[in-house]
Amino acid sequence: MPVTMKQVADDLGVSVVTVSKALRNHEDISRKTRARILERVSQLGYRPNLTARSLVTGRSSLVGLLVPDLIHPFFAEVARSLAKRLRTQGLYLLICASESDPELEREQLEHLLSRRLDAIVVAHVGNDLTALEMVANSGTPLILLDREEAVERTYFVGVNDVQVGSLATEHLLKVGCKRIAHLRGPNNAVGDKRLEGYERALRNAGIPFHEELVVEASSGDTDSNLHGYRAALKLLGRRERPDGLFCFSDPMAIGAMNAALAAGISIPKQLKIIGCGNLHYDDSLRISLSSVDQKSAKIGERAADIILKHLERQRHAEEGEPLPNKELSRVILRPQLVIRDSTRA
């Protein structure tokens, strides 16, 4: 049977409250008493019952993360940095995947809510906001990643996606591309804004926008490499081939690069390709990929900062203390151009 807090207390001849305060590093407990209790806890192999504690304190020390794809490098990097920052404050991460399926996302969110988590972080899929509103109305802090939605009582962390599209397209223009195509992403705010940035850069350069040079390569974040390959084949098979290609994501750009190389097209001599994400594929690619860094690690860190600040404010309110300065509810990061061999002049 698991060792209980009462057994630890009886063994040392102290109260359960004293043991509890020692485990929480409460200032009421002397250093000597705390050291004695921690030593005995270690000897007996006591593990706190987090479920029971959460029923009393309303805190689980757990944060949920729901993303479309667990394999996608962008979400993997976000999860890694988010978990690392939360661990410094004794919080841990539960990770789920929606597989870009709105119905599965709703089911996962209902499950996460039932776990009484301290916060939920979501990279939303689909266009129905009902599930997000359910979380927001529950009182559990909800942090949206990458894709901002019109849901009240939520936080948001992401990159300026219009700038992503502008940076990538302006770079292709600067290295001499005259006919620039775009493999666009999902039909949502992120895909729309990166397309807007692409159009804006062309317009500012006095180059007409051609609808036939925009191909929708994906309806979600799964199988992006394959979608990029197939979409690139459509473009490269035309009589007037593009000489520059801005892809919604790095995995999509890698698929497009493979399609071009399979067709005997030289990169970057005949076709220059840039992606988005800066997801560190250099060692596995024949030609290193230029990319727009959307700060995936920073997104995870800032999401963790928002959670920690929210919990701090909540603690101050519960203890009747003055609240710290109001935390940011919306964090927009600036993307950064990273030039590699796939677009060198």
C-alpha positions in Angstrom: 0.0 0.0 0.0 1.2 3.5 -0.7 2.7 5.4 2.3 0.3 8.2 3.5 1.0 11.6 4.9 -0.5 10.5 8.2 1.9 7.6 8.4 4.8 10.0 8.0 3.4 12.2 10.7 2.8 9.4 13.1 6.3 8.0 12.5 7.9 11.4 13.4 5.4 12.3 16.1 4.2 15.5 14.4 0.9 16.6 12.9 -0.3 16.0 9.4 -0.4 19.8 9.0 3.3 20.1 9.9 4.2 17.4 7.3 2.0 19.2 4.7 3.6 22.6 5.3 7.1 21.1 5.2 6.4 19.5 1.8 5.2 22.9 0.5 8.2 24.7 2.0 5.9 26.9 4.2 7.6 29.6 6.2 5.9 28.4 9.4 8.2 25.3 9.5 11.8 25.6 10.8 14.6 24.5 8.5 15.6 21.7 10.9 12.0 20.3 11.1 11.6 20.5 7.4 14.9 18.7 6.8 13.9 15.9 9.2 10.5 15.5 7.5 12.0 15.4 4.0 14.6 12.8 5.0 11.9 10.5 6.5 9.6 11.1 3.4 12.5 10.0 1.2 13.2 6.9 3.4 9.6 5.8 3.4 9.1 6.5 -0.3 6.1 8.8 0.3 4.5 10.3 -2.9 1.9 13.1 -2.6 -1.6 12.2 -3.8 -2.0 15.0 -6.4 -5.6 14.1 -7.1 -6.6 14.4 -3.5 -4.5 17.6 -3.1 -6.2 19.2 -6.1 -9.7 18.6 -4.6 -8.6 20.6 -1.5 -6.5 23.3 -3.1 -8.1 23.6 -6.5 -4.7 23.2 -8.1 -3.4 20.1 -9.9 0.1 21.3 -10.8 -0.7 20.1 -14.4 -1.1 22.1 -17.6 -2.8 20.6 -20.7 -1.4 21.1 -24.2 -3.5 20.2 -27.2 -1.9 20.4 -30.7 -2.9 19.2 -34.1 0.2 16.9 -34.6 2.7 15.5 -32.1 5.3 14.8 -34.8 5.3 18.3 -36.4 8.6 19.9 -35.4 6.9 23.3 -34.6 4.6 21.8 -32.0 7.3 19.6 -30.6 9.6 22.6 -30.1 6.7 24.6 -28.5 5.9 21.7 -26.2 9.6 21.3 -25.2 10.1 24.9 -24.2 6.7 25.2 -22.5 7.4 22.1 -20.4 10.9 23.3 -19.5 9.7 26.7 -18.3 6.8 25.2 -16.3 9.0 22.7 -14.6 11.0 25.5 -12.9 7.8 26.3 -10.9 6.7 22.7 -10.2 4.2 22.5 -13.0 4.0 19.6 -15.5 2.6 19.1 -19.0 0.0 16.7 -20.3 0.1 16.6 -24.1 -2.7 15.5 -26.5 -3.1 15.6 -30.3 -6.3 16.5 -32.2 -4.9 15.1 -35.5 -6.4 18.2 -37.2 -9.9 16.8 -36.4 -12.2 19.3 -34.8 -14.4 16.6 -33.3 -11.4 14.9 -31.7 -10.2 18.3 -30.5 -13.6 18.8 -28.7 -13.4 15.4 -27.1 -9.8 16.0 -25.9 -10.8 19.4 -24.5 -13.7 17.9 -22.5 -11.3 15.2 -21.2 -8.7 17.9 -20.2 -11.3 19.9 -18.4 -12.4 16.9 -16.4 -8.8 16.6 -15.0 -9.1 20.0 -13.2 -5.9 21.3 -14.8 -4.3 24.6 -13.8 -4.4 25.9 -17.5 -5.0 24.6 -21.0 -2.9 25.6 -24.0 -4.5 24.9 -27.5 -3.4 25.2 -31.1 -6.9 25.3 -32.5 -8.1 23.5 -35.7 -11.3 23.9 -37.7 -13.6 26.9 -37.6 -16.1 26.0 -34.8 -15.3 27.9 -31.6 -17.8 26.1 -29.4 -15.2 23.9 -27.7 -12.9 26.8 -27.0 -15.8 28.8 -25.6 -16.6 25.9 -23.3 -13.1 26.0 -21.8 -13.1 29.8 -21.5 -16.4 29.7 -19.7 -15.2 27.0 -17.3 -12.8 29.4 -15.6 -9.8 27.4 -16.5 -7.2 29.7 -18.1 -7.1 29.1 -21.9 -4.0 30.1 -23.9 -4.3 30.0 -27.7 -1.2 29.3 -29.7 -0.3 30.3 -33.3 -3.9 31.0 -34.3 -5.9 33.7 -32.6 -9.6 33.3 -32.3 -12.5 35.7 -31.3 -13.1 34.0 -28.0 -13.5 36.1 -24.8 -11.4 35.5 -21.7 -8.5 33.9 -23.5 -4.8 34.6 -23.9 -2.9 34.4 -27.1 0.8 33.8 -28.1 1.9 33.8 -31.7 3.9 35.4 -34.5 3.0 38.3 -36.8 1.9 36.1 -39.8 1.5 39.0 -42.2 5.2 39.8 -41.6 6.0 36.1 -42.2 4.6 36.3 -45.7 6.1 39.7 -46.4 9.6 38.7 -45.2 9.7 35.5 -47.2 8.5 37.1 -50.4 10.6 40.2 -50.1 13.7 38.0 -49.7 12.8 36.1 -52.9 12.4 39.4 -54.8 15.8 40.6 -53.4 17.6 37.5 -54.7 16.2 38.1 -58.2 13.0 36.1 -58.4 10.5 37.5 -60.9 7.7 34.9 -60.8 7.0 33.9 -57.2 4.5 31.3 -56.3 3.0 30.5 -52.9 2.0 27.1 -51.4 -0.5 28.3 -48.9 -1.6 26.6 -45.7 -4.9 25.9 -44.1 -7.9 28.1 -44.9 -7.7 29.9 -41.5 -6.4 33.1 -40.0 -2.7 31.9 -40.2 -2.9 30.8 -43.8 -4.9 34.0 -44.8 -2.4 36.3 -43.1 0.7 34.7 -44.6 -1.0 35.0 -48.0 -1.8 38.6 -47.3 1.9 39.3 -46.6 2.9 37.6 -49.8 0.4 39.7 -51.8 1.5 42.9 -50.0 5.2 42.3 -50.8 4.4 41.8 -54.5 2.2 44.9 -54.6 4.9 47.0 -52.9 7.4 45.8 -55.5 5.0 46.7 -58.4 4.6 43.0 -59.4 1.0 41.9 -60.3 -0.6 39.2 -58.2 -1.5 36.0 -60.2 -4.0 33.8 -58.6 -2.7 30.7 -60.5 0.6 31.0 -58.6 -1.2 30.3 -55.3 -1.9 26.7 -54.6 -3.6 25.5 -51.4 -1.3 22.7 -50.3 -2.9 21.7 -47.0 -6.1 21.8 -45.0 -4.3 21.2 -41.7 -0.9 20.5 -40.0 -0.7 16.8 -40.7 1.2 15.2 -43.6 2.5 18.6 -44.7 5.5 17.1 -46.5 3.3 15.1 -48.8 0.9 18.0 -49.4 3.9 20.2 -50.3 5.2 17.6 -52.7 1.9 17.2 -54.5 1.2 20.9 -54.7 4.6 21.7 -56.0 4.1 19.2 -58.8 1.1 21.2 -60.0 3.2 24.4 -60.2 6.3 22.8 -61.7 4.4 21.1 -64.4 3.2 24.3 -66.0 4.7 25.9 -69.0 5.5 29.1 -67.2 7.3 27.7 -64.2 7.9 29.9 -61.0 11.5 30.8 -60.2 10.7 31.4 -56.5 8.5 29.6 -54.0 7.3 30.7 -50.6 5.9 27.8 -48.6 3.5 28.0 -45.6 5.8 25.8 -43.5 9.1 24.1 -43.5 7.7 20.6 -43.8 5.7 21.8 -46.8 8.8 23.4 -48.3 10.8 20.2 -47.9 8.1 18.3 -49.8 8.3 21.0 -52.6 12.0 20.7 -52.6 11.8 16.9 -53.1 9.4 17.4 -55.9 11.6 19.9 -57.7 14.8 17.8 -57.3 12.8 14.7 -58.6 11.8 16.7 -61.6 15.5 17.6 -62.3 15.1 21.3 -61.3 18.2 22.8 -59.8 17.8 24.5 -56.4 18.6 27.4 -56.1 19.7 28.0 -59.6 16.3 27.4 -61.3 14.1 27.6 -58.3 14.6 29.3 -55.0 12.5 27.9 -52.0 11.8 29.4 -48.6 9.7 27.9 -45.8 8.5 29.0 -42.4 9.4 27.7 -38.9 13.3 27.4 -39.0 12.9 23.9 -37.7 16.6 22.8 -38.0 16.6 20.2 -40.8 20.1 21.2 -42.0 21.7 17.8 -41.3 19.1 15.8 -43.1 18.6 17.9 -46.3 20.6 17.8 -49.5 20.2 21.6 -49.7 19.8 23.6 -46.5 16.5 25.4 -46.4 16.0 29.1 -46.0 13.1 29.9 -43.6 11.3 32.5 -41.6 11.8 31.8 -37.9 8.5 32.0 -36.2 10.1 31.7 -32.7 8.6 28.3 -31.8 10.7 28.0 -28.6 9.8 31.6 -27.6 6.1 30.9 -28.1 6.3 28.0 -25.6 8.2 30.1 -23.1 5.8 33.1 -23.3 2.8 30.8 -23.0 4.4 29.4 -19.8 5.0 32.9 -18.5 1.4 33.8 -19.0 0.3 30.7 -17.1 2.6 31.4 -14.2 1.6 35.1 -14.0 -2.1 34.1 -14.0 -1.6 31.6 -11.2 0.4 34.2 -9.2 -2.4 36.7 -9.6 -4.9 34.1 -8.6 -2.9 33.3 -5.4 -2.6 37.0 -4.5 -6.4 37.3 -4.9 -7.1 34.2 -2.7 -4.8 35.5 0.0 -6.2 39.0 -0.1 -2.9 40.6 -1.2 -2.4 43.4 -3.6 -2.4 42.1 -7.2 0.8 42.4 -9.3 0.7 44.5 -12.5 -1.8 43.3 -15.1 -0.3 40.6 -17.3 -0.2 40.6 -21.1 -3.2 38.8 -22.6 -1.9 39.0 -26.2 1.8 38.4 -27.2 2.8 38.9 -30.8 6.4 38.0 -31.7 8.4 39.3 -34.6 9.5 36.7 -37.2 13.1 36.6 -38.4 14.6 35.8 -41.8 17.1 32.9 -41.8 19.0 32.6 -45.2 20.5 29.2 -46.3 21.4 27.6 -49.5 17.9 27.1 -51.0 17.6 30.8 -51.8 21.2 32.0 -52.2 21.7 34.3 -55.2 
